[in-house]
């Protein structure tokens, strides 16, 4: 969750919503106070975070929809796609500090997004998005032109190897067959890292 010694990653802007400049976001923090108090900053890549004022926000299913001052059209909102939402670590609520300490042994969602998923030595593709429909954590794994919707429950995850940006899966019988064509080898060129780590529970950090 920590980006460096000063800022903590708590969410990600994803896509525009409507035509008035609203933008959807994944939000992983326990507290919404950061939005209510406009304490969040927006960060792109290695650029310095910049402050923003949250005019309003609302929950819609497993996402939040933000209205940010200065973003007034869909075109302007598009410019902020995939920006990280960060906060000064000194502003973390005790609720979030406690949650971080409780889950320090489990990866945060932003560690998983972008990781390569493997079943044994078979490369299944990259985890591009994480969603929570009806409270169930689902990983969206891109495999060439195919997209795998994978239920991220502990019994279906073998272990994490975050040093190598990899997650090893233990899918139930038949699940991958729904999504993958045996002749689709687009992702097979990337080999699984040799280094392995012990099993870990699925992260429940939002």
N, C-alpha and C positions, 0 to 999 in steps of 0.2 A: 504493500500500500504506500510506503514511503517513496517519493520520487528523489528526494535528496534530504539534506538536514533541515530544510525550512518548510517544504510543502508536502502535503499529503493528497494523494489522488482519491477523489470521492465519487467520480462519475465521468460520463462522456456524452457529449452532444452527438446525436446520430443523424437526424434528417429534418428538413423543414416540415412544418405542420400548417396546412392552410396557406393563405396568401398574405396574411398581415404581419409576417415576421416571427411567428411563434416557431419554436424548435423543440423536437423531441429529445429526450435524454435518458440514458441509463443512470440510476442514482444508487450508490452503494452505501451511503452513510446511514447511521441509525437515526440521526437528528435532522429535522428540516429547518432548524434554527439558522443554519448557514444561508439558506435561501431567503428566509424571512428578514434577516438582518443584512442581506446583500454582502455577505462575507466571502463569497466564492470568487475565484479568479479563473480565467480561461487561458489555456496553454496549448500551443501548437509546436510539436517537435522540441527542439532545443531552445526555442525562443523564450524569453522571459515571460512569466505569467502577467496578464493584464487584468485589472479589476473590472468588474461589471456590476451594474445595478439591476437586480431582479424586480421587475414591476409586478409580476404575478406568476403563480405556478399552480398546476393542478395535476392530480394523479389520474391516469387513465390506464386501467389494467395494470400491466407490469412496468409501465414507463411513467415519466412525468413530462409535462408540456410546459415549457418556460416562455415567458415573454420578457425579453431583455431590452433595456433602454438602448436606443440607437439602432436596433434591428427592426426595420419597419416593413420589409417586403420579403417574399419568398426568395428572391434573388440574393438579398443581403443575408438571409438565414443560411442559404446554401454555402456561403463563404466560410461558415463556422462548422461545417460538417466534420465530425471526428475530432473536434477540439476536446482536450481533457478538461475536466472540472477539478480544480485543486483548491486547497485551503491552507493557510498558514497553520502549521502544526500547533502553535501556541493557542489557537482558537478552538481546538478540539474539545468537545463536550466530554464530561466524565463518562457518559454513556458510550461514546465511541472509543474512548481510551480503554474502558473495560472490555468492550467487544474485541478490540485489537489484541489485548492481552490473552483473552480466552481462546482466540483463534490463531495465535502466533505460529502454531505448528501446521496450519492449513493454508493453502495458497489463497490469495485474494483474486477476485474475478479478473482484474486487469492483468494479473500474471498469466492467466489461462488464455485470455483472448490473444490470438496471434500464435499460440503454440501449435505444434504439429501433433496430430492424434495418430497413434499407432495401435494396431491389433497384432500383437506379436511383433514381427519385423515388417509387416505390411503398413505402408504409409496410407492413411485414410484421408489426408488433407489437413488444412488449417482450420482452427476454431476461429470463426470470424465474428460471432456474436453470441451473447448469452441472454436468454429470455426466461421469464417466470410466469408463464400462463397457468392460472389457477394454482399458483404457489409452487409449481413444479419447475425445477431448474432444467432448462433445455439448452444444449449446446448446438449451434449451427455450424457444421463442419463442411467446408467447401472442398469438393473433390472434382476437379475439372469442371464439367458442366453440371455435375450432380451436387446436390446439397443434402447432407445427412442431418436429420433432427435426432439428437442423441439425448436420452434421459440421463442426467448427471446424478445418479444415486450411487451410494457408496459401493453396493455390490456389483455395479457395472464399471467401476474404475479400478484398475489394477494398481497403478501407482503413478506418481508425478516425478518427472525428472526436469525440474525447472532450470537447472544449470545448463541443460541442453535444449531448453525451450520445447519440451516434449511431454505428452501425456499418454500413458498406456491404458488401453481400455480392455474391459472384459465383457463384451456385449452378450446379451441373451441370444440363444440360438435363433437364427432366421432374421434378426433385426437388420443386419447389414445387407442381406440379400434383397430387402425391400428397396434399397437405394442404389446399390452398386451393380453395375454390369461387370461380369467377370473379365470381359475383354477390354474394360476401361483401365488402362495402366498409366494414365496421365500423371499420377502422383507417385508411382512406384520407383521413380528414379532416385528419390531421396531415401537413403537408408536410415534405419533406426540407429540412434547413438548406442555405442557399446556400454556406456556407463549406465547403471540402473540403481534405483533407490527403493527403499522399502515401501510397502503399501501405505496409502494415506486416505483418509476419509474425504469425501467430496466437500468442497468449500461451500458453506451456506451463507457466506458474507454477501450481503447485498449493498 
